[in-house]
Every structure is written in C-alpha cells, then in structure tokens.
Amino acid sequence: IVFMFDDLQWADEKSLDLIDQFFSHNNSQRFHLVVSHRLGATTESGRHMAFIDKFRKLKRRFSEIDLGPLDRESVRATACNMLSTTQQLSGDFVDFMAIRSRGNPMHLVEIVRTLIARDLVFLRARNSEWEYDIEEIKRQPLHVRSIDLVLTMIEEYSDFDRNVLEVAATIGLTFQFEVLLLEGRTKSVQVMKALQRAAYEGIISRISDDSELKHLGKSYIFSHNKVRTNIYGNVGAERRRILHAQIARKFEESLPNLNHKSTFSIAHHYNESLIDGKTEDESLARKCLNFNRLAAESATKVGSFQAAEQYFEIAA
C-alpha cells in the first residue's frame, strides 16, 4: 500500500497529528509513505518540520529527493512531450515558458494546457505541426485556474507582495485599494504594482466599485474564497489581530457617514482584534464596545434580531 500526501507544508497541526499517530502505531505494517513538501515555504510550521525530522531518524528506511526547478532543456522536453511532437520549439517560446513557470512543472503543464485551450498554440492540419505567435502569447494574460497552483505561486512572491495580499485577505473576500495603505501613501506605487501582478496572474480581479466606497479607490475580489482563506490562515495570530485593528481604524477614519454594512464591517474587525473577546488596551475596548452597540442597533433596524442579540452579547 502506498500513502501519498502532497504539499504537506499546508497541513494544519491536527492533520499532521493524525498522520503521525496513524503511521507511528502501524510502523510494523508493510506500506510506503510518500510526502512532498516545500522547504522555506511561508506556510511552513514547526510542527511540520518536527514531523519530517521524526521520519528522517528512520535512516535506512527513509530517503529524500530534492526536486529543484526544471532547467531550460527540461522545460523544452516537457512541452514537447505534452504536445506529442519532435519538432524544434523556438528559443523564444521555450524561454517564455521557463520564465512564466519559474521551472515549476505543475505551472508549466497548466501554461501549455491554457495556450492550447485558447488557440494560442494550435496544430496545422496541412503539416501536423504546432504553430504560435510568441509576441501574441506574451501580450495575453494567462490566468492559472488551479487553486493549488495559485497558492504555490503566492509562495514565490516577495515579502512585500505577500504582505499586500495578507492585508487584503484580512479585509475580506473583496477589498479596496485605499484600505491597503495602512501605513500611509508612501508605498502606494509598490502596493499597486503588487495588485497588478496578482491580477495579471489571476489571483485577484477588478470588480465594480461600491457607490458608497468609491472614495476608497478601486475594488478587487479574490479569484476564489479558498485562495483568500489560505492566505489569511497563514497570517500569524498576533499580526492578524493587529491588522484587524488597523483595518477597523482605517474604515472608521475613511467613512464618516456609516451605513449598516460599514458598521457591521468595522465591528467585525474590532472584534477580531481581541483575544477571546478581551483586551488590555482601554482605547480598543471602548471602540469594540461602541461599534458592537452600533452594529446591534443597525441589525435591529434591518430586522436581523439574532445578529443584534450577538452584537449586544459581545458589547456586554
């Protein structure tokens, strides 16, 4: 029997404990355990590395293969294999795929499939050869549709770009540009470039601006809620609370005339900045109390009495 676990660095502690206990208690059984994990990933945890180290101690029963990125020749060979061809692919085309995939074989496969699906690479019936216009391909955005590949791609972002996405994920599934500028406008150009890259690679997309939030700049949405949830889940608990408090203050400062939706949002972020509903920061405590009362009143006005009760309980 072969058990395979892919991208183990994304597993939560309970999943790791379950896998560990199962195989530790069945150590005398005949099976193969195959796991893949990415060293240096932002999601890497101490529990994950402890799990790997435990199996490393098995020595002769343990083997490890370091899989680096594909080199240029391997990119060419993989593309030819997918296209079932022996024709010579142009150097520009191979270079494009090598750069866009960053040598990641899963990304490469996705790119080739996308190029074929969009007829950017097509088979000529008269000579059974693949044809393409490399300049046209370079002009076209190629969005990666696989959620797992998107999450892998994010791991390769710079610290600054990942930080932008983490702030966006903390705001919610949708977010506005100005809210991302928690430290002022000094890095607005860098933030916009990070968003442009994420949009180009299909991680986020532009949506119609909310008429009541237009002064907060362009609105965006994550391509899939799982992408947003995973990014948010990788933010440390303490930093997450700090970000929620900063976002709540940003909304409060930027929205002088609060509607029901904005009130709920600010109350949510202040609540998420607490530790088990408590804080030693008196100013933060007053903010939480005030906005939970406001949210309870707003919920009552729109007939959401259960939500109103919950806000009153938090405020109490």
Solvent accessible surface area in square Angstrom, and as a share of the most:
residue,aa,sasa,rsa
1,I,150,0.76
2,V,85,0.49
3,F,59,0.24
4,M,143,0.64
5,F,63,0.26
6,D,103,0.53
7,D,26,0.13
8,L,6,0.03
9,Q,3,0.01
10,W,55,0.19
11,A,29,0.23
12,D,87,0.45
13,E,104,0.47
14,K,174,0.74
15,S,43,0.28
16,L,0,0.00
17,D,51,0.26
18,L,126,0.63
19,I,18,0.09
20,D,18,0.09
21,Q,101,0.45
22,F,94,0.39
23,F,5,0.02
24,S,43,0.28
25,H,150,0.67
26,N,45,0.23
27,N,67,0.34
28,S,103,0.67
29,Q,108,0.48
30,R,223,0.81
31,F,47,0.20
32,H,123,0.55
33,L,44,0.22
34,V,67,0.38
35,V,43,0.25
36,S,48,0.31
37,H,44,0.20
38,R,73,0.27
39,L,109,0.54
40,G,69,0.67
41,A,9,0.07
42,T,61,0.36
43,T,21,0.12
44,E,56,0.25
45,S,40,0.26
46,G,61,0.58
47,R,57,0.21
48,H,0,0.00
49,M,46,0.20
50,A,54,0.42
51,F,2,0.01
52,I,7,0.03
53,D,58,0.30
54,K,90,0.38
55,F,33,0.14
56,R,75,0.28
57,K,154,0.65
58,L,63,0.31
59,K,158,0.67
60,R,243,0.89
61,R,155,0.57
62,F,57,0.24
63,S,102,0.66
64,E,91,0.41
65,I,139,0.71
66,D,132,0.69
67,L,154,0.76
68,G,52,0.50
69,P,104,0.65
70,L,50,0.25
71,D,89,0.46
72,R,119,0.43
73,E,97,0.43
74,S,39,0.25
75,V,0,0.00
76,R,62,0.23
77,A,45,0.35
78,T,38,0.22
79,A,0,0.00
80,C,12,0.07
81,N,121,0.62
82,M,58,0.26
83,L,8,0.04
84,S,103,0.66
85,T,26,0.15
86,T,144,0.84
87,Q,36,0.16
88,Q,149,0.66
89,L,3,0.02
90,S,48,0.31
91,G,35,0.34
92,D,78,0.41
93,F,3,0.01
94,V,2,0.01
95,D,56,0.29
96,F,19,0.08
97,M,0,0.00
98,A,25,0.19
99,I,129,0.65
100,R,42,0.15
101,S,0,0.00
102,R,89,0.32
103,G,3,0.03
104,N,15,0.08
105,P,67,0.42
106,M,82,0.37
107,H,2,0.01
108,L,0,0.00
109,V,40,0.23
110,E,27,0.12
111,I,7,0.04
112,V,4,0.02
113,R,151,0.55
114,T,25,0.14
115,L,1,0.01
116,I,61,0.31
117,A,85,0.66
118,R,101,0.37
119,D,104,0.54
120,L,24,0.12
121,V,3,0.01
122,F,69,0.29
123,L,96,0.48
124,R,91,0.33
125,A,103,0.80
126,R,189,0.69
127,N,68,0.35
128,S,81,0.52
129,E,80,0.36
130,W,41,0.14
131,E,49,0.22
132,Y,52,0.20
133,D,79,0.41
134,I,25,0.13
135,E,91,0.41
136,E,52,0.23
137,I,0,0.00
138,K,95,0.40
139,R,157,0.57
140,Q,47,0.21
141,P,53,0.33
142,L,4,0.02
143,H,55,0.25
144,V,11,0.06
145,R,178,0.65
146,S,40,0.26
147,I,42,0.21
148,D,67,0.35
149,L,11,0.05
150,V,4,0.02
151,L,7,0.03
152,T,2,0.01
153,M,6,0.03
154,I,13,0.07
155,E,21,0.10
156,E,58,0.26
157,Y,6,0.02
158,S,60,0.39
159,D,107,0.56
160,F,54,0.22
161,D,23,0.12
162,R,37,0.13
163,N,56,0.29
164,V,6,0.03
165,L,1,0.01
166,E,28,0.13
167,V,8,0.05
168,A,0,0.00
169,A,0,0.00
170,T,0,0.00
171,I,18,0.09
172,G,15,0.14
173,L,69,0.35
174,T,57,0.33
175,F,0,0.00
176,Q,14,0.06
177,F,16,0.07
178,E,41,0.18
179,V,0,0.00
180,L,12,0.06
181,L,6,0.03
182,L,41,0.20
183,E,144,0.65
184,G,35,0.33
185,R,141,0.52
186,T,128,0.74
187,K,92,0.39
188,S,21,0.13
189,V,100,0.57
190,Q,90,0.40
191,V,9,0.05
192,M,43,0.19
193,K,127,0.54
194,A,2,0.01
195,L,1,0.00
196,Q,106,0.47
197,R,66,0.24
198,A,0,0.00
199,A,30,0.23
200,Y,88,0.33
201,E,11,0.05
202,G,6,0.06
203,I,0,0.00
204,I,2,0.01
205,S,50,0.33
206,R,112,0.41
207,I,57,0.29
208,S,105,0.68
209,D,52,0.27
210,D,49,0.25
211,S,88,0.57
212,E,96,0.43
213,L,24,0.12
214,K,127,0.54
215,H,111,0.49
216,L,4,0.02
217,G,24,0.23
218,K,96,0.41
219,S,2,0.02
220,Y,8,0.03
221,I,48,0.24
222,F,5,0.02
223,S,59,0.38
224,H,88,0.39
225,N,80,0.41
226,K,99,0.42
227,V,1,0.00
228,R,46,0.17
229,T,69,0.40
230,N,39,0.20
231,I,8,0.04
232,Y,34,0.13
233,G,47,0.45
234,N,56,0.29
235,V,4,0.02
236,G,45,0.43
237,A,60,0.47
238,E,99,0.44
239,R,80,0.29
240,R,64,0.23
241,R,58,0.21
242,I,85,0.43
243,L,9,0.05
244,H,2,0.01
245,A,9,0.07
246,Q,65,0.29
247,I,0,0.00
248,A,0,0.00
249,R,85,0.31
250,K,43,0.18
251,F,13,0.05
252,E,45,0.20
253,E,136,0.61
254,S,26,0.17
255,L,10,0.05
256,P,112,0.70
257,N,136,0.70
258,L,63,0.31
259,N,50,0.26
260,H,70,0.31
261,K,134,0.57
262,S,10,0.07
263,T,8,0.04
264,F,55,0.23
265,S,35,0.23
266,I,0,0.00
267,A,0,0.00
268,H,83,0.37
269,H,2,0.01
270,Y,0,0.00
271,N,30,0.15
272,E,74,0.33
273,S,9,0.06
274,L,22,0.11
275,I,98,0.50
276,D,135,0.70
277,G,56,0.54
278,K,151,0.64
279,T,48,0.28
280,E,175,0.79
281,D,65,0.34
282,E,126,0.56
283,S,53,0.34
284,L,14,0.07
285,A,42,0.32
286,R,149,0.54
287,K,63,0.27
288,C,9,0.05
289,L,62,0.31
290,N,73,0.38
291,F,5,0.02
292,N,0,0.00
293,R,125,0.46
294,L,64,0.32
295,A,0,0.00
296,A,0,0.00
297,E,86,0.39
298,S,12,0.08
299,A,0,0.00
300,T,61,0.35
301,K,155,0.66
302,V,82,0.47
303,G,42,0.40
304,S,46,0.29
305,F,139,0.58
306,Q,137,0.61
307,A,30,0.23
308,A,5,0.04
309,E,101,0.45
310,Q,96,0.43
311,Y,37,0.14
312,F,101,0.42
313,E,111,0.50
314,I,88,0.45
315,A,18,0.14
316,A,119,0.93
